[in-house]
Amino acid sequence: METNHRPLKEIANEIRSDWKNVGYGAKPYLDAMSTLQSINDNYYADSARSIICYFLGNAQYWRGETAKRIKIELNKMLE
């Protein structure tokens, strides 16, 4: 069940404002997240859940306090 999570497109906007040179592996998933509202949405044939997983898997070089906080937030959405 979804409980009071921020919209994924809002999270994606915050990521873009913090991560100036988004890694090429994470960029397509960040682009997809920019179109999604919730973890229950789909981006073409991919679920928002899989988009988040792929983004997190490709965002290992995004660091800092904002990165840490948002990665925790996204992982909590996956629980």
N, C-alpha and C positions, 0 to 999 in steps of 0.2 A: 504494500500500500504506500502511496506517495504521501509524504507529510511535510507540508510547508517548505518545499525547496524552491530556491530562486529559479526563474526560467533559464534554460540552457543558453538562450541567445544573450541574456544579460551577463551570464558567466563568461561567455565567449568574448563579449565586448570588453570585459575587464581584463581578460587574458591578453587580448590584442593591445590594450593600452599599457600593459606592463611588459610584455615580451616583445620587444621591438623587432628582433630578427627571428621570427618564428621558424623553427626547424622544418626543413622540407618534408620530413616524415610525418610531422604533426599537423602541417598546414591543411591538408585535405580534410582531416577530421575536425579541425577548428572551424573550417569553412562550413562543414555540415552542421556542427553544433550551433552556428550562427543562425540557422534556419529553424531550429527546434525550440519548442516551448518546454516540454517535460520529458522525463525518462520513458514515458509510455508512447512517445511519438516514433515515427519512422522517417528515415531519409532514404527515399527510393526503397530498395530491398533490405536495407540495414536498419536494425533497431537502434534507438538512441543509446541503449545500454551498450551495444557493441561499439558504437561510435566513441563513447566515453572510454571504454576499455582500450581501444586502439589509440585514442589521443594520449591517454596516460602512459601507454607503452612507448610512445614516441616523444614524450615530453621530458625525458630524463635530464636533458641539458637546460631546461628552464628552472632557474633557481632563485632563491630569495624568499622573503617573508610572504609576499603575495602568492608566489608559486606554491609554497608549502601549505598555506591556508586553503587555496583553491583546490589543490590536489586532495586534501583531506575532505573538503566539501563534496567533491565528485565521488570519492570513494564511499562516502556515507550514502550518497544517492544509490550506489550499486548494492548496498546491503539489503 
